[in-house]
Amino acid sequence: MKIAIIGAGNLGLAIAKGILHTNGATTMYLTKRNTKGIKDFEKYGNVTVTSDNLEAVKNSDILIFAVQPGHFASILEQSKELLTEKHVIISTITGFGIARIESIIGADKFIIRSMPNTAISVGKSMTCICSNELGKKRVDLAKAIFNRMGHTMEIPEEQMQAATVICASGIAFWMRLIRATTQGAIQLGFDAKEAQELAMHTCNGAASLLIESGSHPEEEIDRVTTPRGCTIEGLNEMEHQGLSSSLIRGIVASYEKISQIKKG
């Protein structure tokens, strides 16, 4: 596949790494205003680094846009005359709806919105996808790209804002949980490096159990056994301290803040 990533910032580079590490592109263009910091990507051999978005569009079939929201409309305007029936447009821009994209380049284009998270760089992203009517014919293609770097789910566009909180911002919530587990391990006598390793791999194991079994978290909790119910005592203390409700409130607060920013 001939892929261009327009906007090789943090997310754009994370996507690029995920694609390149799984040999998911025949050729790849990476664009950025200042290309000095991304020149190393040319070592892959099939990667071209450029500040010319139009060059990338002309030489690619799949266009993944990861630019700042304020720049997206102007880049689409500049590029629209170069778009053909072969192009698939994949936007990762938060709050920039399909209808707005269509108003600039037309509804006769394959338009897909995706919301990956930064774990895409290590092949563990949870990526949500939606599309316009024509884009439904290319959703499987988008899934094939992002499934190389984790897991995908097709959802209605009206749920994309919520998916941003749960999947993209959600990485930060899980980081906080890992940090708390790490601190608990340190208090129990492990050094900092050991404590973080224990926390990270235990977290990964919990998610893997749910993925492989397809069970509900509470079912897996019931299977956890420790002497004299120590696990349950610990969970009860977490509930007593309100940690679960605090997490839920934090997620909802993030969603409400994103909604305010979008309205503003």
Helices and strands as residue ranges (DSSP letters): E 2-6, H 10-21, E 27-31, G 36-44, E 47-50, H 53-58, E 62-65, H 69-79, G 80-82, E 88-91, H 98-105, E 110-115, G 118-122, E 125-131, G 134-138, H 139-147, E 150-154, G 157-159, H 160-163, I 164-169, H 170-187, H 192-213, H 217-223, G 227-229, H 230-240, H 243-263
